[in-house]
Amino acid sequence: MKKASISLLILFLVLISTNPVFSQKIAFIASDVIRDKFPEAKSAEQRLKSIVDDWKRELEAMDRQIEELKLDISKNRLIWSDDEKASKNKELEDLIMQKQVYARSKFEQNGEYDQSVKMLMQPVEDKIYAAVQTVAADDGFDFVFDRSAQPIPYSNYKYDLTVKVLRKLGVDVKAMEKELQEKIDKDPRNQKKDTKTAPGKRTRPRTRTDVDSREVEREPEKNPGSNEPNVQNPEEIPNPEIRK
């Protein structure tokens, strides 16, 4: 069942990340960390634990009574009369039944334990829920998963709202903020990639054809019927006086 729920979660994450229709912002929290750091939650849990410990002590005392009576019956079963044995056996059955009724009244569904959880923990859960709603709305997130209740194969810590929720609840989170930032920086997906400079203009290797064509371009043209070059620049015209 747990594997099936994980598979469904992965499928859902894939769908909303690849389908433009489901392009939503997703974040997550760790509710167990929030409860552990939130003073009101810790106080409620300690109170609930104290109540449960009292019930367990009562059950342990009943267990001792039952074991002592069983031992007494085992030792005296040969010397007691039938009436005495029947009376002790009836007493043993009553003790066992009393223990079962007591345990059911405390721990069965909708029993005193569930009522105590609702009385002590529900106000705390309501505050945590309200803080999650506010933080998610302020940061523009559409979905917030609880990684404490549903394991997530991979999650980028820059989408972890746990610290922000605790801050909203009035908890000092300076140390947690530093730790969270270290986790974010260590994630390869959050590290800045070096920008590559554009490669310089490539030059094609010079071929013999290129050299010949350049020589042809540099060779001056000759006048028709003359062996002298057709010089266009006046400065290049030979001076007649120099010839003399």
N, C-alpha and C positions, 0 to 999 in steps of 0.2 A: 504493500500500500504506500509506504514511504517512497519507494523507488518510482512508483507511478506518479506520485505528486511532484517529484523532482522533474520527471520527464515532461509533465504538463507545464511546469514553470518554465523549463528551457524552451519548449515549443512556443509558449506565449511570448517570451522575450525575443525569440527569433522573428516571430511574425511582426511584432511592433517595431522591430529595428529595421526590417527589410521592406515593409509595406508602407508606402507614403501616407496611406489613409491613417495608419496607426503611429505616425511620427510623433510620439509623446515623450516628455521628459520623465525619466525614472530615477528614483533615489531609494535609499534603504536606511533602516535604523537597526540597532541591536537593543531590543527591549530589555534583555536581561542586564545589560550594562547600565541602562537608564535606571532600572529599579535598584541596582546595587549602589549607584551613586546618589540617588535621590533620597534625602533624609526621611521624608514622609513615608516613602515606600519601605525603607529599612525598618522604620519604627513599627509600621503596620505588620510587617513580616515577623518581627520579633514578638509582637503581641500575639499573633496567630500561633507562632511556635510555642509560646508559653502555655496557651490554652490546650494545644494538642499534647504537649508533654504531660499536663495534668491528667488528661484522659488515658494516656498510655500507662501512667503510674497506677491508675485505678485498675486497668486491665491486667497489669502485672501482678497486682495484689490479689485479684481474683484467680489468676493462674496459680499462684502459690497456695491459696486455699484449696483449689481443686487437686493439686498434686499432693498436698498434705493429707487430704481426705482419702485419696486413692491409696496412699501408702498405709494409712490407718486401717482401711478395709482389707488390704492385702495381708497385714500382720495378724488381724483378729478374725479372719473369716472362718477359722477352724474352731474358735472358742465362743463366738457369738451365736446367739439363738437366731432362729429364722426371722423373728420380728426385728431384732437388732440389725441384722444384715439388710432386711428390706428397708428399715428406716434410714440406714446410712446410704444405701444405694439411691433412695429417693432424694436425700439431701445432696448427693453428688450430682444427680440429674438436674436438680434445681439450680445448683451453682453454675453448671455448664450452660443451662438455658439463660440464666441471669447475665452471664458474660456475653453470650451471643446477642441478646437483646440490647445490652449496653453498647456493644461495638456497632451494631446496626444503627442505633439511634444517633451515634456520633458520626459515622463515616459512610453510611449508605447515601445514595443519591438524594439530594434535597434534605440531607440530615443537618445536624448542628454544624458540621465542618463547612458545608457549602454556605450555610447562613452566615457563619462567622467570616468567611472569605468575602461574601457580598457586603457585609457590614463594614469590615476593616479595609479591604483592598479596593472595592469599587470606587470610592471617592478618589483614591490615588490613581487608579487606571483612567478615570475620567479626566484628571488633570494632565496626565501624560498624553492622552488621546488629543485633548484640546491643543497642547503645545505642538504636537506633530502636525496637526491641521494648520496651525498658524505659520509654522516654519515652512511647510511645503507650499502654502499659498504665497508667502512672501518671496520665495525663491523660484516660483513658477513651475513646480513639479506637478505632474498629473497622477503619478503612481508612486507609492512608498511601500516597499516590502519590508518585512521584519525577518532579518536573517537568523534571529534566535528561534523563531517558530518554523521557518522554512529555509533549509540550507541552500546557499547559492554557490554554484561551482566557481564563479569568478565575479568579482565586483571591484570597480575602480573606487578607491577611497575618497576621491574628490566628490563623489556623490553620497557620501556617508553623512547623514544629518544627525547622528547621535549626539555629537558635541553641541550642535546648535540647539537641539531640543533641551538638553540639560541646562544650557545657558538661559533658555527661555523659562525654565523652571526655577531659576535663581541659584543654580549650582556654580561654584567656582571651577572653571574648566581650563585654566591657563596651562597646566601641565598636560592635560589631554589634547589641547590645541597643538602644542608643540609635537607631541607624539603622532597626532594625526597628520600633521604637515610632513613629518619624516616619512610616513608611509606613502603619502601622495608623491613625494619627490622620488622615492625609490621605484615607483611603478614606471616601467619603460615607456608606457603610452603617454605619460605626462612629462617626459623629458624632452627638451627642445632639441630638434634635429639641427645639425650644422647646415647652414644655407650654402649651397654649392654655387661658386661663381660661374658665370657663363663662359664656356670655352672660347679662346681666341679664334679669329678668323683663320680657317684652314687654307693653306696654300697648296695648290696642286703641284706635284713634282714637275719640274721643267723637262720638257721632251725636246728632241732634236727638231721636231716640226716647229715648236714655239721659237727656238733660236733662229731658225732659217727665216721664219716670217718676220721676226724683228729686224734681221739684217736687211731684208727686202724693203722694209719700211724706212730704214735709215738711208738706203742708197738713193742719191739724187737722180732726178730725171734728166735726160739729155734732149737738147733741141733736135728736131728732125733735120737730118743732113749735116749735123755738126757733131764734132767730137767733144765740144765743151759742154759742161753741165749747164742746165737751165736754172740759174741761181735767181731766186726771188728776192733775197735780202740784198739791198744796195750795198751794205757794208762788205758783203762777200765778193763784189765785183772787183777784179784786179785793177790796180791803178796803172794807167798807161805809162806814167813817168818811171815807175819802178821797172817796167820792162826795158826801157832804154838804158 
